[in-house]
């Protein structure tokens, strides 16, 4: 997947992000942890917590094992409204990296991109239809 | 308040062990709850003193549907007023948190001090002697509606009722004791979560005090032996049963009941690749590993191993409820405890290994009860009574207690 010819970081990141959202949208969740380093940092938090410098969010995984546990628990342990995802990726911004306490100090660059997922409960036929028509257009 | 004695519901003759589903769906009952429960003789959780440490600090909160501001005055007192301009009714503060010396409405700039007194009315004297407010207009009669406010161990509660007993008496001795136990040292807010649940607020308040579901719906608990009904534990209720604590002691697990049965929740071949998410350490010597406490009508405080949080429910509609989680630790936590609390945050909240299922099941019930005004739920585990149950959690006595308190306020004695 890496563009070995150009080594263009933008191409590499684009490919990574495309594979990332496909794993989720196509329900190949077991392949998702392979896209992370180990140890890693995966956090879902809220804008409010970030703005108020509060460390706790909704989900935080710091190892590959924790990522795998999330998937295994969703598959076998947890009860929730079944749903599917469709991610829409925004344009990619690559900026010089400003190290913070919560980021990788060795990384030369940071990337920013929005991944707003559209979550569709499988029980909701009307929402599912909307998604189908969006795909067709 | 109520003009008539209009009967919205006839409660089943079985009493607290039957709940008519209409209480979760009927808009008229929902509207009456706002008057008789939330604005009635109850203490409602508004926030933490730690959230408004400095003079002028403001937190937006709610009592039922009513928007309320929790504030720290210049001289350090804690106040609460309805977040509604006395002129035309606009919100005075639209941010979740703010720091202000006064409250000024964006609409016509009426301004109020943090005690709710009306201090400024633009063009009160008109322009050039024309227009303006009538001479009889008295700002003293147009202050903000104030709530009675009391704090307990850093928790701030408010009430619209002049009659309700003082907060500590409302909580009662047993409830106060566990709050003192959990909030025995200064706290520090670590994060917020807000979630909308697609169900009635009472379904969540029933759930939070129900030990029956805890180890069945939440497979994570028994699978990792974090909470099982055969551990030593119990239910502690206030005399009415409207408040409840469910607690367990993990060190007392015994074999039986779960193993070899057909409970989905005991998954023997599931193990965590990285168990650090459930690593924990004792913070007290009372052996209590888990204590979830509900205070009627809108408040829950939990200690789930080292995870600490308060939860506030805000009803949005008969079938829609917002749940606010404030996760906290202690100001004196060392690095190890900070790291533990951070990973254990994965257990709770809208995506928590345990708590995600509560939001889901509230929605499943709301959909399940749709379309039938006559059906009712059955709450008979442990018998028919409402009483503290030391040593036994295979009972729904705490859920019956919730309905006992609710029916008393709503006039649903029959």
Interface residues (C-beta under 8 A of the other chain):
Chain A: X44 X45 X46 X48 X49 X52 X54 X55 X56 X57 X58 X59 X60 X61 X62 X63 X64 X65 X66 X68 X69 X72 X73 X76 X77 X78 X79 X80 X81
Chain B: X96 X97 X189 X190 X191 X192 X193 X194 X217 X219 X220 X223 X267 X270 X272 X273 X274 X276 X277 X327 X338 X341 X342 X343 X345 X346 X349 X350 X351 X353 X356 X357 X360 X361 X363
